[in-house]
């Protein structure tokens, strides 16, 4: 199982130190969250909390994840980065293809593109994109981005996007993996159809077990049963080595966590305290050899 540090809600001036420490301590990845802006009035429920309220406010720190991936890639050499997840629906696929290709090249293929749709009408409409048909539009966006990143002269004529022959150079030297987020049936079908992996929000181990089993059925139905596929999980009820053994048994391949939160520290704790938590986490899960037992 891989281990990924989420840097959600950390002050921006800590992120370089966290990434350097993560690489030194043997973590595999950094998960990069995405939010464009905070809107004061919320028109629909936030889908990942029980009460529908957002777990962040107008002062929560965010940075564009693609810019951050390039920045952190410049101060590391082996650590990988992936968006977790970037909300595609309010963005333009050709501009995203240019950005994703640039990050992949500048990090020497140490970047994975975690994608979702987006949940808030405000983000769509205030960025000039209709909220209606968002799922179909994102499906087409993924197709466009993959096409352009594949290199060479390409064209596309779809329901939402239409362009004649164009080329973006240089194309990444390896395919950029796409990790699809979401818990709905439609999202799981999308992951099985076009993804190189699936990423969860906060779930229990039982929920992960059930979802991963369903994804495996969907992959088989798409003729992809033997394809490499990542299961990236944020689990809320399994801790300690025994808990992580249960997650491996459930099929999880990549554990996403915030080590300092597990130690009871706030998101804005001093960076030296966070690194201490990362060391304890690494000693327990990465260096202990439990996966070889």
N, C-alpha and C positions, 0 to 999 in steps of 0.2 A: 504494500500500500504506500502511495506517495503521501507526503505531508505538505500542506499549503498554508501559508500565513495570510489571513485576510487583514488588510490595513484599513478597514472601514472606520470612519470617524476619527482617525488619528490626525493630529495637527500636521500640516504639510511640511513643516521644517524638520519633522522626525523621519520622514519616509526614506530618505537616502540611508540614514543610519540603520533603520530597520532592515532594509534590503541587504545591506552589506553584512549585517549580523546573521540574517537568514541564510545567506550563502555560506558563511563561515561555519555555521552550526549544522549544515547538512539538509536544510529544508529544500524541497524540490521546486516550489513555486510560490509566487506572490499573487493573490487574487485582488483584482483592481475593481472596486465598485464604481457605479455610474449614476449620476444624477445631474440633470442640466440646470435646474433651478428649483427653488422652493416656492410654491404658490400658497398664498395666505388662506384662501378658502378652498376646501377640499370637496369636490362634487361627487366623488364615488369613494367607496371604502378601499383602503389599502388592503391588498389581498393576502398579506403574509403576517398579519397579527389577528388575534382572536376578536379584538374589539373594532377592527377596521381603521384604527388610528396609526399614523406614521410614527416610527420609533426614532425620528430625527426631527429637528426644527430648523428655523431659518438661519441659525448660527452654526449648524453642523458643517464641518469642513469637507469640501469635495474638490477634486481636481479632475480635469479631463483624463480618462484612463489611457488613451492612446498617447497623449503627450507624456504622461507619467511612465508608461512602459518604455518609451524611448529614453527618458531621463535615467531611469533605474538600470536599463540595459547598458548604459554607458559607464556605470560604476561597478558592474558585476561582469562575470564571464561565463558562469554555468547556470545560474538561477534562471528559471523560466517565469513568464508572466502571462496571465490571461484575464480578460475582462470577465466580470462576475456579477451580473452580465450587462453588456451594453444594450440599451433599449433602442432598437433599430427604427421603430415606427415613425419617429419624428425627424429622421435624418434622411440624407440623400445617398443612394447606394454608390454612385460614381465617386463622390467625394470620400466616402468611407473606404472604397477600394484603394484610392490613392493613399490614404492615411494608413490603412492596415498593411498594404504592401511596403510602405516606407518603414514601418515599425519592424516588420518581419526581416527586412534587409538589414536594418541598422542593428538589430539584436542577434544577427546570425541565426535566424530561425528559432529564436527562443520565445516565440509569442504564439498564444492560442486565442482565438476569437470566440469568447463566450457571448451568445446573443439571446435576446428576448424581444418581446414586442413593445412592452411599456403598458402601464395600467391606467394612466391618468389622461383624461380628455384634454386637460389644460396644456400638457406637454406637446400633444399633437397640434392642437389648434393654434396655440401661440407661436409655434414654429412653422405655421403655414401648411400643415398637413391634415387632411380630414381624419377623424377618429374612426369613421365608418370603414369597413372592409380592411381593417388594419392587419388581420391575420393573413389574408390573401396577399396584401401588399408586401408584408415582410417575407412571405414565401418567395415572392418575385425578387425582392431585394437580395436575398441569400443567393438566388440563382445568378443574379447580375454580378455580385461581388466575386463569387467563385469563378465565373466566366472570365472576368477581367484579370483576376489574380493568376489565372492559368497561363497568361502570357500570349503574345502574338496579337494579330489584328482580329478583332471580334466585333460582332454586331448583335443587337437584341431588339426584338419587336414584341412587346408583351402588352398586357392590359393596362399596366400602370407606368411602365418605363419603355421608352422607345428611342433607340439611337442607331445610327449607321456605323460603319466600320471605324474603330478607334483602337489605340494601343497605349498601354501604360508601361513604361520601362524604367528600371529593370523589374521584371517579374521576380517574386521570391524564388530562390533556388530549390525550395521544397514546398509542398502544399501547406498552407496555413490550416491547422485543425480548427474545426468549428464545433463548439460545445453549445448545445441548445438548452436553455432554461425553461422552466415552467412545469406545473403539476397537472394541468388539465389533459384530457384525452387528446385534444388537438395538439398540444405541445409535445406530448409523448410520441405521437405519430410523426410529428415534424422531426423530432430528434432521431427516430429510427429511420426515417427516410433520407435525411440529408446531413445528419450530424456525425461527428467523430466521437461524440460523447454527450452525456446529459449532466446537467448540474442542478442540484436541489437548492431550495431555500431551507428554512428550518423545518426539520422533520424528525419523527421518532424512528428508532431502528425498525420497528414493525412496519411503519409506513414505507421506509426505504426498501425493506425486503419485498413488500408487495409491489412497489413501483418498479424495482429492478427486474422482478420476474415478468411483469407486463412488458417492459421494454425488450426483454429477451425474446418474448413471443412476437413482438412487432418487428424486431430485427430479422427474425427467421422468416416472417411473412414477406419481408422485402428482399429476401435472398441474401441477407447480410449476417447470418448466424455466426460465421467464422471471421468476420471482420474485426479488427481491433476496435474497442469501444471503451471509453472512460466513463466511470460512474463517480462523479464528484459530489460529495455529500457534506452538508452541515447537519450534524446530528445533535439533538438536544437531550438525549437520555442515556447515552453510553459513554462511560469514562473509565480511565484506568486501562491497563493492558488487557484485562479480561473483556472489557467493553469493546476495545478495538478488535479483539479477536471475533467478537460477535459481528462487528461491522464487515470484516473481511468475509465471514461466512455469509453475510447478506449480499455480498457482491460488490461492496464499495471498493474502488481502486484509488481514490484520492480523498483524503480527509482534510476538510477546510476548517480551520479554527483560529481563534484569537487568543493566544496563550495567556496574555495578561488579564483578560476578562475571566479566564478560568481561575486565576489567582485572586479574584475579587478587586482588581484595580479598575479605575475608570478609563474610558477611552482616551482621555487627555492626560493620563499619568505621565510622569517624566520618562524620557526615552531610556535612561539607564535602568529604570525599574522594569520596563517592558523587555529589554534585552535579558535581564535576569530571569524573567518568566520564560522567555524563549529558550534559554539554556536549560532550565528545569524540564521544560516540555521535551526538548531534544534528547536529554539524558534518559527520560522515561520511555519515549516512543521510538526515537530514531537510532540511538546508540546502544540501546539495551540488548539488542539482538533477539527480541521476542518473536520477530517474524521468521527467524531462522530455526526457532525451537520446534 
